[in-house]
Amino acid sequence: MTWTVLDPTPVGPLHLTAAGDALTGLRFGSGPAAGDRADDDPVLVSAVEQLAEYFAGERRSFTVALAPVGTSFQRAVWEQLRLIPYGTTVSYGELARRVGDAGAARAVGLANGRNPIAIVVPCHRVIGADGSLTGFGGGMAAKRALLDLEAGTLF
């Protein structure tokens, strides 16, 4: 596994990990990591470039290959997250319906919270049924900033 840190960003440092030909993680912060720092890893270079374009308002979707590790249910939720269009939000209940189990909003929320590739797999686009912002691994300020960026109101 290789890793790098993208800093600065509008939401603070981002820690990226890759294995083989795919991005395996993107989390907030720049803390310690397993593996070797490899700022020249092609997967990480591509991910960093795409994230820079996203933060500049020039990119709405990501093309870097992904390899998130999780259960089959979690992976199904994460695939549905990738289908939420840029600049839009859905509720946990709606996401559960899209996964195929309208009664699984709580389970969807747990899977959303375990998303290992934040931003690229846009878990920040999931909100409460009443439109409120709910928990986010990067913190509520980061979630608001990402949603504002996508709404064109951040800068």
N, C-alpha and C positions, 0 to 999 in steps of 0.2 A: 504494500500500500504506500502511496505517496501523498503528500499534502503540500498546501500553500496557504497563505493568508492574503486576502484582498483587503487593503486598508489604505486610504480611507474610503468609506461609502457613506451615503446619507443615513444608514442605519447602523453604523459602527463597523468594526472589523468583522470579516466573514472568513471562516475556516473551511476550506474545501479539501476533500479527500478523493482519491481515485485509485482504482485497481484495474490493471489491464487497459482495456479500451473504453472505460466508462467512469463517469462520476458516481461516487458511492455516498458522498455526504456533503452537505453544506449547512453549517450551523453558525449561529451568531457567536462572536467572540473570537479570540485568537489563542486560546489556551493550549496546553500541551497536547501532542498527538502521537499516536503510534505510527511507525513507519518512518520514511525518510522525507525530509523537506526536498521538494523537487519543483522549483519555480519554473523549470523548463519542460516539465512533463506536458506532452501535446494535449492531453485531455484537460489538464488544469489550465493551460494557456488558453485553450478555446473557451472554457467556462469563464475564466476571468474576463476575456474580451467580450463575451456575450453579456456578462453581468454589467460591465462598464457601459455597453450600448444600452442596456435596459435602464440603468440609472440616468443616462443622458436623454432618455425618452425616445431613443432610436430603435428599440427592439421591443416587440410585443410577445414573442414566443422564443423558446430555446430549442436548439437543434443538437446540443451535446448529448452523446449517448449516456444513458442512465442505467445503474444497476443497484437499486435500493434493495436492502435485505429486510424481509418481513414475512409475515404469514400470508397465505393466499388472500384472506380477507383484507388485510392491510394493503397489499399490493393492488387489490381491486379498488379500494378507496383512493389510493394514490393515483391510479390511472384516471379515475373520474375527476380528481382535482385538476389534472392536466387538461381536461376538456372544458374547464370553466374559462370563458373568454376573458382576455385582458380587460380590465376596467369594470368588470361586473362582479357581483357577489351572489352567493347562494347560502341558504340556511343549512344547518346540520340535517334537518328533516328532509329537505329537498335532496341533499347529497345522499342520504340513506335511500330515498326513493330511487335515485339514479343507480345506486349499487344493487338495487333489487329487493330491498327489505325496508319498507317505509317505517317500520317500528324500531329500526336499529339506530336511531339518531345518537343515542349515548355511545354505542359501540363505534359508530362512525367518528364521533368526537374523540374517542380514545385513539383510534387509528390515525386520525388527523394530527393529534398531538405527538405521535411517534414518527411522523414523516421525517426521514433522515436527510432529505434534500430540499430544505426550505427555499423559497422564492422560485426556483426552477420548477418545482412541484408546488404550485401556489396555494398552500394551506392558508395563507393570509386572506384569501378570498372567501372564506367561510365565516359566517356571522350567525348571531342568534336569530331565532324566528321573529323576534320583535325588531330586528334591524340593529341591535346593539352589538358592539364589538365584544368578543369573548376572548378567553385565554389564547396566548400565543407565546411560543418558546422564545422568541426574540424580544418579548415584552410588548406591552400595549402601544408604547410610543412608536416602536418599529412597525407594528401592524398598521397603525394610523398613517405613518409616513409612506408605506408601500401602497396603501389604498389611495392616498392623496397623489402620489406619483402617477398612478394609473389613471386617476381622474383628471390629471393635468393641473393640479392645484398645489403641488409640493414646492415648486420653484417660482 
